[in-house]
Amino acid sequence: MNAAGIETLDLLAFDEAVAALDRGGCLWVGLSGGRDSITLLHILHERFGGALGGRLRAIHVHHGLQVAADDWASFCERCCERLGVAAQVEAVAVDQASAAGPEAAARNVRYAAFERVLNPGDVLALAHHRADQAETLLLRLFRGTGISGLAAMRAWSGRAHFQVWRPLLATPRSAIEAYARQRRLTWVDDPHNEDGRYDRVAVRARLWPNILQRWPQAEGALARTAHLAAETQALLDDLADIDLEGLTVDGRPSVRASLALSESRRRNALRLWLRRQGVPMPDASAWPVIVRELLLAAEDAAPVVTLGVYELRRYRDAIHLIPGLPMPGAWTCEWDGREALRLPPGCGFLEFNPVPDDCRLTVGFVRGGERLRPSGAAHTRSLKNLFQESATPPWERQRTPLLWLDGELVAVADRWISESFRGRLTQSGTQLVWRRGDPAQGESPL
């Protein structure tokens, strides 16, 4: 294919990219300095730079893994300066001893940099092309994958607060090479792209030439397979949506309704639910454990299934997903209420608004047997009964702070407050507030 082949790019999708730029959002090019990303930058600048003005930008992630890494960053800045495109360089540190492997570690910190820099409503354009798609599909096949994995990379995919666009995904590598030669573009070559220790390099340098020699159309065929798998996954997601609508209550799957589905539909629905919570997909061996230890557990049991940094728990008929954090146990603290009190991880923090008159409180957590007469109640109640009547799951009970004044339990967070302590707060015009989770610390609400 000659340079004109680049004209087959699906750049009509640019209208979709512009539509995704919410109220002044920017289109960022992930610029490594290599041939593919330099080509993408020139294409987008030539065709759409005028329409976007200063909203076309580039971001270069400086991994620092090569002696020439500083030179590559400077090259990208000079290239953008010539085009009048604003460039940002983000330095990162890659843990080369990561258990996930160096390739995955570099990818993780790269996307973390994108998430730091890009704003809500921005779009990130990446230069993955058809050969990259075919290689990704092969690598996933070798590792064992389902339909979602066979779909490989998508032309459009969502991240935490921005969209990722791959406009070259259906474009052959030969068309990009021809375009770069015709335009006399310059780029940098990463020696890592020749290092056979990396899986993708091994596929590209050793396996791929032999495949193409025997099956010249393999690149396109594998890319079509990925596209068909993506269509199949979309249909499975549609089915999962239908099933989830019937089995979730307050956003949580029902145990009984989940068990009523066939095994494959149950797994498909729960996969989608977990994916929407941002949880990495469990491997095949985890699903029988989820069924046996969570769904089929006795109603009065307190089962826990660990999924990485998360936990699946069951309470009554609902499946709960919570951060896998330690329980506070015997933690206690003296608190005068003048500043917000940060509680153990996963328990949030307490504060008074405004600061009350002088009071010396002890803050701790449930140990068993505690009793309280809530404001307006006729009798003293056990915390166990209060929690049961309010359908509070056991792990939330263990993370709910208790407040004592002069040895007397006077408040269960801001949920139940004793008559005497309520009167004291009212007299000073003060409100007790329990914030469940601190986003600044990466904590999720209970």
N, C-alpha and C positions, 0 to 999 in steps of 0.2 A: 504493500500500500504506500502510495506517495504522500507528500505533505498535504495534498488536498483531502486525504482521509481524515484529517483532524476535523474537517467540516461536518463529519457525521456525529460529532459530539452532541450529546443530549443537552445542548445549552438552551433549548426552549424551556428547560426546567429552571432557567434563571428567573423567570417570572415567578415561579414558586418560591425561589430563594428570596427574592425581593419582598414577596408577600409575607414571608416569615420574619422579616426584619421589623420588629414591633417598634413603632414610634421613634425612629431615629437610630435603630439598632445598626450594628456594623457587620460587614462581611469580611471575616478574617481568613487569610490564607495561611495554612500551616506550612511554613517555609523552612525546609531543612537545608536548602542550598543545592540539593541534588537536581538532576535533570528534570525529573517529573514535576517537582514542586515549582521550580523556576518556570517551566513551560506553563503550568497552570496559572501562575501569577501573571505572566505576559498575556495569556488568553483573556483572563478576566479583566485585566487593565485595559487592553486594546478594545474589547467589545463593550465593556460596561463601566469603565473607570469614570467616564464623563458623567454618566447618569448617577453614579453613587457619590462622586466627589470625594470628600474626606472620609466617607464611610467604608471605603475599600482599604483594608489594612493588612499587615502581615505580622505574624508572630513566629520567632525563631526560638526553639528550646535548646539551650546550651547545656548539653549533657556532661561536658568536660571529660569524656572518655578517651579522647584522642589528643595528641600533642598539638595538632592543628586546629583544635576546637575553637580557639580564640579567633583564628584567621577566618574560619567559616562564618562565625557571627559577624565579623567585619564585612565579609563578602556580601552577606545578605543585606546588611545595612546599606552598603554602597549601591547594590542592585535596586533597592527600594527608593533610595535617594534619587537615582537617575529617572525613575518612573514617577516620582512625586507621590509615592505611597508611604504613609507613616508605618514605621517598623518598630516592634518591641522585642527585645531580647530578654528571655527569662532563664536564669541560671538555676539548675537543679542538681541534686546529688543522687546518684544511682547506687543502690545497695547491690553490688555485684555478687555478694554472697547470699542473696535472697533465695529462699527455698523455691520460689516460683520460677527461678531461672533469670539470667541477665536480660533476655529479650522482654520478658513480661515485666521485670522490674523497671526497665527503661520506659516501657509503654505506660506503666502506672504513674510514674512521676511526670511523664509528658502530659498525660491527660489532667493530672492534678494542676499543672501549670496553666493549661487552657482554662480550667475551671476558676482559677484565681483571677485571670486577666479578663475573660469574656464576661459581659454583662447580660442580664436577662433580655431576651429578644435578639441577641446576636446570632450569627450563623458562622460556623467554622467550615471552610472548604479544604478538603484534603485531596491529595493527588493520586490516590490508589487507582490503578487501572485494571484492565481485564486479566493480565497475567498475574497481578497480585491476587485477584479474586480466585483464579484457578489454583495458585499455590496455597492460599488459605484453605480452600476446600480439601486439597490433598492432605495438608497437615492435620486438619480436623478428622479426616477419615482415619489416618494412622493412629490418632489418639483415641478413637472411638467416640462417636457423636450421634445425636438424634437429628430430627428434622431441623430444629432451630440452628444447630451447628452446621448442617449442610447448606443452610441459606447463606453462610459465610457473612460477607459484609453487605450492608444495605446502602442504596444510593442516599437514603435519608434515614437518620437515626437520632434519637433524643438522648441528651445527657442531662445533668442535674438542672441546668437552667438555660441551655442553648441547644441549637440543632446542629448536627453534623451533616454536611453535604459532600458527596463524592461524585462530581460531575463527569469524571473520566472513567468511571467504573466499567462502562461498556466499550471503552476505547482500547484497541490493540496497542501493545508497547511499540510496535513498528511505526504506527501513525505518530506517536509522540516523538519518537526518535527523528522521523522525517521532518516534523514541524520544527524541532529544535535546530536541526542542521540548516534548514531553509532560512530560518530567522537569525542564524549565526549566534545563537544564545551560548552563553558560557555558564558553567556550573562547577560544583566541587564533587569529588568522588570520595565516599567514605570507605576506608580500608575494611571496615567491618562487613561491608557488602561482599567481600572476597574471603571472609573467614569461615571456613568449613565447620567450625565448632558450633555455629548457630544453625538451628533446624531449617530456617527459611533459606539460608545460603546453601545448605546441603541439597535441598530440593531443587533450587534454581540452577546450581552449577553442576551437580552430578546426575540428578534424576531427570530433570526437565529436558535436557538435550536429547536423551535417549527416547523419552516419550514422544517428543515432536518428530524425531526421525521415523518412528513407526506409525504414529498417528498425528499427522500435521495439523489436523483440525482440533486437537485436544483442548487448546486454550479456550476456543469458543464453545466447545461442547461442555466443558466443565463449568464455564460461566453460565451457560443456559441451565445446567443442572442446579446451580446455586439459585438462579432466578426462579425456577420451578419449585424448589424447596421453600423459598421465601413465600411464594403464593400459597403453598400447602400450609405453612406455618400460620399465615394470615387466616386461613379457613379454620385451623385448629383454635386460634385465638378467638374467632367469632363464636365457635361452639363453646369454648370455655367461658366467654362472656354470658352466653345464655344460661349455662349451668350455674355460674357464680350468682347470677341474679336470683336464682331459685334457692340457693343454699347459704347465702350470707345474710346475717342479721347485724346491723350496726357495723358493717364492714368486716365482720369476722365469720369464717365458714362454720356452719353447723356440723357437729359430729354426725348426728343421725342422718342428715341430708347427704353428707359426703359418702357415708357407707351405703346409701341407697343407690348411688351411681355405680356403673361398671368400673372395674379397676382402671381401665385405660382412660375413661372420661374423668374419673376422680383425680387421677394423677395429672391429667391435662389441665383441669380447672385449678388445682392447687399450685401447679407450676406457674400459671399466669398470676395468681394471687401473690405468690412469693416474689415474682419478678417485679410486680408493681410496687412492692415494698422495698425494692432495691436489694433483695437478697440473692447472692450467687446461687445458681441452680445446684441442688443436691445431686450427687452421682446416683447411679442406678441402685447401689446397695443401700442407700438411705431410705428408699420408699417402703420396703417391707418393714423397716424399723418404725417408720412413722405410723403405719397401719397397726402394727402389733402393739407398740408401746404407748401410742397416743390415742388413736381412734378406738381401739378395742379395750382400752384400760377400763377398770371399774369406775363407776360414777364418783365414788368417794376417794379415788386415787388422786395423786398429784404428779402425773407423769411429766417428764422433761425430755425433749429431744434436742440435742445441740446441733446447730447449723452454723459453723464458723463462729462469728462473734454474736450470733443470735441464738435464741432459744424458742422452741415451739412448746407451748404449755396448753393444757386443757383445764377449763373450769366449767362445770355443768355441761352444757351442750355446745360450748364455743371453743374454737381453736384460737389461741392468742399468740402473737409474735412479739417478743420483747428483747431488749438488749441483754446479752449474757453477762450481767454484772454481779459482783458478789453482794450478798445480803449484809446489812449493817451490823446485825448481831447485837453485841453488848456495847456498841458505841454510845457514849454520852458526852454532853458538853454543857458548860455553864454559859448562860446567855442573858445579857442585860437588855437586849432588844434595840440597842442604839444603831446597830448596823445589821445589814442582811446577814443571815447565818447560812453559810454553805454547808449542806448536809453531805453524807457519804455519796459516792458515785451512784447515779440512778435515782436518787431521792430528792433532787431539786434543792430549793432553799426556802427559808422562812424570813419574813420581814413584817414589821409593823408600819402602818401608814396612818397618821404620822407616828413619831416615836412616843411611846407611852410615858407616864410618870414612872418614877423609879420602881423597877421590879427585877428580881433575881430569879431567873427560871433555870430549870434543868431540862435539857432536851435529850430524849433517847428514843428507843423503839420497843415494840411489843416483846415481852418475855413470857406472857401467859398469866391469866388470872386478874388482869387489870379491870377496874370498874369505874364508871363515871355516871353522874346524873346530869344529862344534857340539859341545857337551858330550855325551860318549858315542859320538861318531862316530870311525871309524878313520882317516879321511882329511879333508884340507881340501876344501871344496866351494865352487863358485862360487855367488854369490847367485842368478844366473840359473837354475841348475839347482834350487836350493832352492825358488825361487818357482814354477817350472814344475811340480815334483813336488807342490807343495801347492795347485796350481790357483789361484794368486793372480793376479788380473787385472792388466794392465800399469799402470793408473792407481793401484791400491793399492800396487804395488811402489814407484811414484814418491813415494808419500806415507807410506811406512814409514820411521820414523827409524832411523838407524844411530848407534852409539856407538863412539868410538875412545878408547883409553887409551894414552898415550905413543906415539901414531902407529899403534897396532895396532887393527884392527877387532875388538871384543870382544862386540858384541851387535847383533842386528837386532831392534830394539824388545825385546819380551819373548818373541819367537817362537823365536829361536835365540841361544844365549849360549855363548861359548867356554868350554872346560874350565877355564882359569885364572881367568877372571872369575867363573864359577859358584862355584868354590872360595872366592874372596874374599867373595862375597855370602853363601855358606853360613856361612863362619866368623864373619861379623858378624851373622848372623840376619836378613839383609835380602832383600827381594823387590823386583825391578824390575817396575813396572806401566805398561803403555801403555793409556791410555783413548782409544778411537777416537771422537773427536767430543766436543764440550763443549756439552750442552744449554743451559747458561747463556748461551752465545754464539750460540745458534740454529744450532749445527752438527749435522749428521746424522752418524751413524757411517758409515764407509766401506762 
